[in-house]
C-alpha cells in the first residue's frame, strides 16, 4: 500500500483512470460489434456504422485509452471487412 502523499494520490488517480478507460473500451467494442452486424445490409446503414466506429476508435486513441497505432490498425481492419462484405453482397445481386 502507498505510504507517501504523492503515492496515495497516484493510487487514487489510477483507479479513476482505470474506470474511465474501461468505459471507453466497452463503448469501442460495442460500436465495432454493431458495425460488423451491418455487413451485408444496406450500404448507407453500414457506412454510418463504420463512421461511428472509426470515430470512437480515434477518440479512444486521442484520450490515451488505446495506442494510436492500435486504433489505426483496428480502423483499417474494420474498413477492410466492411468493404469486403459490401462487395460480396453487390456481386450476389
Backbone as a printed PyTorch tensor [residue, N CA C, xyz], in Angstrom:
tensor([[[  0.8360,  -1.1840,   0.0000],
         [  0.0000,   0.0000,   0.0000],
         [  0.8750,   1.2390,   0.0000]],

        [[  0.4060,   2.2900,  -0.6220],
         [  1.1640,   3.5310,  -0.7300],
         [  1.2300,   4.2400,   0.6220]],

        [[  2.3840,   4.7850,   0.9360],
         [  2.5610,   5.4870,   2.2020],
         [  2.7740,   6.9870,   2.0140]],

        [[  3.4050,   7.3770,   0.9350],
         [  3.6900,   8.7980,   0.7150],
         [  2.4670,   9.4930,   0.1430]],

        [[  2.4080,  10.7770,   0.3750],
         [  1.2650,  11.5690,  -0.0720],
         [  1.1060,  11.4880,  -1.5960]],

        [[  2.2220,  11.5940,  -2.3040],
         [  2.1670,  11.5490,  -3.7740],
         [  1.7570,  10.1650,  -4.2720]],

        [[  2.1860,   9.1230,  -3.5810],
         [  1.8330,   7.7590,  -3.9700],
         [  0.3480,   7.4910,  -3.7180]],

        [[ -0.1880,   8.0550,  -2.6480],
         [ -1.6200,   7.9020,  -2.3690],
         [ -2.4520,   8.5900,  -3.4510]],

        [[ -2.0070,   9.7740,  -3.8410],
         [ -2.7160,  10.4970,  -4.9060],
         [ -2.6290,   9.7050,  -6.2070]],

        [[ -1.4570,   9.1550,  -6.4980],
         [ -1.2540,   8.3760,  -7.7090],
         [ -2.2000,   7.1730,  -7.7330]],

        [[ -2.3750,   6.5280,  -6.5850],
         [ -3.2660,   5.3760,  -6.4840],
         [ -4.7180,   5.7830,  -6.7600]],

        [[ -5.1240,   6.9420,  -6.1990],
         [ -6.4800,   7.4410,  -6.4510],
         [ -6.6800,   7.7430,  -7.9300]],

        [[ -5.6830,   8.3670,  -8.5460],
         [ -5.7860,   8.7130,  -9.9630],
         [ -5.8760,   7.4710, -10.8370]],

        [[ -5.1050,   6.4430, -10.4900],
         [ -5.1000,   5.2370, -11.3170],
         [ -6.4500,   4.5280, -11.2600]],

        [[ -7.1160,   4.5650, -10.1160],
         [ -8.4510,   3.9540, -10.0020],
         [ -9.4360,   4.6860, -10.9070]],

        [[ -9.3870,   6.0200, -10.8720],
         [-10.2850,   6.8340, -11.6980],
         [-10.0280,   6.5950, -13.1740]],

        [[ -8.7590,   6.5910, -13.5570],
         [ -8.4010,   6.4100, -14.9680],
         [ -8.7500,   5.0180, -15.4640]],

        [[ -8.5640,   4.0280, -14.5970],
         [ -8.9000,   2.6620, -14.9930],
         [-10.3910,   2.5410, -15.2760]],

        [[-11.2100,   3.1590, -14.4400],
         [-12.6610,   3.1240, -14.6420],
         [-13.0300,   3.8250, -15.9420]],

        [[-12.4210,   4.9820, -16.1940],
         [-12.7090,   5.7410, -17.4100],
         [-12.2710,   4.9580, -18.6480]],

        [[-11.1020,   4.3440, -18.5770],
         [-10.5950,   3.5780, -19.7220],
         [-11.4740,   2.3630, -20.0090]],

        [[-11.9530,   1.6920, -18.9700],
         [-12.7820,   0.5120, -19.2030],
         [-14.1110,   0.9020, -19.8390]],

        [[-14.6560,   2.0520, -19.4550],
         [-15.8980,   2.5320, -20.0680],
         [-15.6660,   2.8090, -21.5470]],

        [[-14.5680,   3.4820, -21.8570],
         [-14.2560,   3.8160, -23.2460],
         [-14.0320,   2.5530, -24.0710]],

        [[-13.3020,   1.5890, -23.5240],
         [-13.0430,   0.3460, -24.2480],
         [-14.3310,  -0.4200, -24.5240]],

        [[-15.2430,  -0.4200, -23.5540],
         [-16.5220,  -1.1010, -23.7350],
         [-17.3270,  -0.4390, -24.8460]],

        [[-17.3420,   0.8900, -24.8660],
         [-18.0570,   1.6150, -25.9200],
         [-17.4670,   1.3010, -27.2920]],

        [[-16.1440,   1.2460, -27.3730],
         [-15.4690,   0.9350, -28.6420],
         [-15.8730,  -0.4640, -29.1080]],

        [[-15.8130,  -1.4450, -28.2100],
         [-16.1640,  -2.8180, -28.5750],
         [-17.6050,  -2.9120, -29.0710]],

        [[-18.5220,  -2.2250, -28.3770],
         [-19.9290,  -2.2800, -28.7670],
         [-20.1700,  -1.6380, -30.1220]],

        [[-19.5150,  -0.5160, -30.4070],
         [-19.7180,   0.1280, -31.7110],
         [-19.1270,  -0.7170, -32.8320]],

        [[-18.0230,  -1.3950, -32.5640],
         [-17.4260,  -2.2780, -33.5760],
         [-18.3610,  -3.4550, -33.8530]],

        [[-18.9300,  -4.0340, -32.7950],
         [-19.8720,  -5.1470, -32.9690],
         [-21.0840,  -4.7150, -33.7880]],

        [[-21.6040,  -3.5140, -33.4940],
         [-22.7550,  -3.0090, -34.2390],
         [-22.3910,  -2.7810, -35.7010]],

        [[-21.1920,  -2.2730, -35.9500],
         [-20.7540,  -2.0340, -37.3240],
         [-20.6360,  -3.3480, -38.0820]],

        [[-20.0540,  -4.3560, -37.4540],
         [-19.8950,  -5.6550, -38.1120],
         [-21.2510,  -6.3310, -38.3420]],

        [[-22.2060,  -6.0300, -37.4860],
         [-23.5390,  -6.6190, -37.6580],
         [-24.2400,  -6.0580, -38.8940]],

        [[-23.8360,  -4.8720, -39.3490],
         [-24.4810,  -4.2590, -40.5160],
         [-23.8880,  -4.7370, -41.8370]],

        [[-22.8140,  -5.5240, -41.7800],
         [-22.2060,  -6.0340, -43.0160],
         [-23.2260,  -6.9090, -43.7340]],

        [[-23.3740,  -6.6710, -45.0050],
         [-24.3340,  -7.4320, -45.7940],
         [-25.6900,  -6.7630, -45.8760]],

        [[-25.8820,  -5.7190, -45.0900],
         [-27.1510,  -4.9920, -45.1150],
         [-27.0640,  -3.8180, -46.0730]],

        [[-27.9340,  -2.8430, -45.8920],
         [-27.9100,  -1.6550, -46.7490],
         [-26.5720,  -0.9190, -46.6390]],

        [[-26.0900,  -0.4350, -47.7630],
         [-24.7800,   0.2190, -47.7940],
         [-24.7480,   1.4860, -46.9540]],

        [[-25.8520,   2.2450, -46.9620],
         [-25.8830,   3.5010, -46.2060],
         [-25.7940,   3.2300, -44.7070]],

        [[-26.5110,   2.2130, -44.2720],
         [-26.5230,   1.8670, -42.8480],
         [-25.1440,   1.4230, -42.3840]],

        [[-24.4930,   0.5980, -43.1820],
         [-23.1640,   0.1210, -42.7900],
         [-22.1290,   1.2330, -42.8570]],

        [[-22.2920,   2.1830, -43.7790],
         [-21.3600,   3.3140, -43.8620],
         [-21.4670,   4.1930, -42.6240]],

        [[-22.6860,   4.4070, -42.1580],
         [-22.8960,   5.2010, -40.9480],
         [-22.2820,   4.4950, -39.7450]],

        [[-22.5000,   3.1890, -39.6390],
         [-21.9560,   2.4060, -38.5260],
         [-20.4290,   2.3980, -38.5650]],

        [[-19.8650,   2.3050, -39.7660],
         [-18.4090,   2.3190, -39.9080],
         [-17.8410,   3.6620, -39.4520]],

        [[-18.4780,   4.7550, -39.8820],
         [-18.0110,   6.0770, -39.4830],
         [-18.0550,   6.2490, -37.9640]],

        [[-19.1250,   5.7680, -37.3430],
         [-19.2700,   5.8860, -35.8990],
         [-18.1840,   5.0790, -35.1750]],

        [[-17.9250,   3.8780, -35.6600],
         [-16.9010,   3.0360, -35.0420],
         [-15.5150,   3.6550, -35.2090]],

        [[-15.2450,   4.2010, -36.3900],
         [-13.9530,   4.8470, -36.6240],
         [-13.7890,   6.0490, -35.7010]],

        [[-14.8540,   6.8040, -35.5360],
         [-14.8170,   7.9710, -34.6570],
         [-14.5170,   7.5550, -33.2170]],

        [[-15.1790,   6.5000, -32.7500],
         [-14.9480,   6.0300, -31.3830],
         [-13.5110,   5.5610, -31.1850]],

        [[-12.9700,   4.8730, -32.1900],
         [-11.5850,   4.4100, -32.0880],
         [-10.6130,   5.5740, -32.0340]],

        [[-10.8280,   6.5750, -32.8720],
         [ -9.9340,   7.7400, -32.8780],
         [-10.0490,   8.5290, -31.5690]],

        [[-11.2500,   8.6220, -31.0150],
         [-11.4290,   9.3050, -29.7330],
         [-10.6900,   8.5640, -28.6270]],

        [[-10.7960,   7.2390, -28.6240],
         [-10.1040,   6.4440, -27.6070],
         [ -8.5950,   6.6300, -27.7140]],

        [[ -8.0930,   6.7420, -28.9410],
         [ -6.6530,   6.9510, -29.1340],
         [ -6.2520,   8.3430, -28.6670]],

        [[ -7.0620,   9.3450, -28.9710],
         [ -6.6970,  10.7040, -28.5780],
         [ -6.7650,  10.8910, -27.0670]],

        [[ -7.6210,  10.1240, -26.3890],
         [ -7.7200,  10.2020, -24.9340],
         [ -6.6360,   9.3990, -24.2350]],

        [[ -5.9250,   8.5600, -24.9890],
         [ -4.8550,   7.7650, -24.4040],
         [ -5.2990,   6.4000, -23.9300]],

        [[ -6.5500,   6.0350, -24.1890],
         [ -7.0370,   4.7210, -23.7800],
         [ -6.4190,   3.6430, -24.6600]],

        [[ -6.3690,   3.8940, -25.9510],
         [ -5.7280,   2.9850, -26.9030],
         [ -4.4940,   3.6720, -27.4810]],

        [[ -3.5180,   2.8760, -27.8440],
         [ -2.3580,   3.4230, -28.5390],
         [ -2.8000,   3.8580, -29.9340]],

        [[ -2.2990,   4.9770, -30.4350],
         [ -2.7310,   5.4570, -31.7600],
         [ -2.5550,   4.4380, -32.8860]],

        [[ -1.4720,   3.6740, -32.8490],
         [ -1.2600,   2.6690, -33.8980],
         [ -2.2520,   1.5260, -33.7730]],

        [[ -2.5940,   1.1730, -32.5340],
         [ -3.5910,   0.1270, -32.3030],
         [ -4.9370,   0.5590, -32.8670]],

        [[ -5.3030,   1.8090, -32.6260],
         [ -6.5680,   2.3270, -33.1500],
         [ -6.5460,   2.3510, -34.6700]],

        [[ -5.4350,   2.7820, -35.2510],
         [ -5.3210,   2.8490, -36.7070],
         [ -5.4260,   1.4540, -37.3220]],

        [[ -4.8040,   0.4730, -36.6850],
         [ -4.8610,  -0.8990, -37.1810],
         [ -6.2880,  -1.4360, -37.1180]],

        [[ -6.9840,  -1.1580, -36.0240],
         [ -8.3700,  -1.6200, -35.8900],
         [ -9.2730,  -0.9590, -36.9170]],

        [[ -9.0660,   0.3410, -37.1690],
         [ -9.8540,   1.0560, -38.1770],
         [ -9.6210,   0.4340, -39.5430]],

        [[ -8.3630,   0.1660, -39.8570],
         [ -8.0140,  -0.4060, -41.1550],
         [ -8.6660,  -1.7730, -41.3450]],

        [[ -8.5600,  -2.6190, -40.3520],
         [ -9.1220,  -3.9700, -40.4580],
         [-10.6480,  -3.9400, -40.5250]],

        [[-11.2420,  -3.0280, -39.7620],
         [-12.6960,  -2.9030, -39.7880],
         [-13.1640,  -2.4310, -41.1600]],

        [[-12.4730,  -1.4480, -41.7160],
         [-12.8380,  -0.9390, -43.0340],
         [-12.6850,  -2.0220, -44.0960]],

        [[-11.6230,  -2.8150, -44.0020],
         [-11.4250,  -3.9140, -44.9540],
         [-12.5870,  -4.9000, -44.8940]],

        [[-12.9730,  -5.2810, -43.6760],
         [-14.0700,  -6.2460, -43.5270],
         [-15.3860,  -5.6730, -44.0300]],

        [[-15.6130,  -4.3940, -43.7760],
         [-16.8540,  -3.7590, -44.2160],
         [-16.9110,  -3.6980, -45.7400]],

        [[-15.7980,  -3.2920, -46.3590],
         [-15.7790,  -3.1720, -47.8190],
         [-15.8470,  -4.5380, -48.4990]],

        [[-15.1950,  -5.5180, -47.8950],
         [-15.2450,  -6.8690, -48.4460],
         [-16.6770,  -7.4090, -48.3920]],

        [[-17.3510,  -7.1540, -47.2830],
         [-18.7390,  -7.6040, -47.1290],
         [-19.6600,  -6.9070, -48.1040]],

        [[-19.4180,  -5.6140, -48.3620],
         [-20.2640,  -4.8620, -49.2910],
         [-20.0520,  -5.3470, -50.7100]],

        [[-18.8080,  -5.6700, -51.0710],
         [-18.5500,  -6.1300, -52.4420],
         [-19.1740,  -7.4920, -52.6770]],

        [[-19.1950,  -8.3270, -51.6630],
         [-19.8240,  -9.6520, -51.8150],
         [-21.3250,  -9.5310, -52.0380]],

        [[-21.9620,  -8.6420, -51.2940],
         [-23.4100,  -8.5050, -51.4410],
         [-23.7620,  -7.8770, -52.7720]],

        [[-22.9070,  -7.0010, -53.2940],
         [-23.1950,  -6.3800, -54.5990],
         [-22.9890,  -7.3900, -55.7300]],

        [[-22.0670,  -8.3570, -55.5230],
         [-21.8500,  -9.3880, -56.5500],
         [-23.0390, -10.3470, -56.6080]],

        [[-23.6520, -10.6100, -55.4480],
         [-24.7760, -11.5330, -55.3810],
         [-26.0000, -10.9870, -56.1030]],

        [[-26.1310,  -9.6710, -56.1270],
         [-27.3340,  -9.0630, -56.7270],
         [-27.3830,  -9.2000, -58.2150]]])
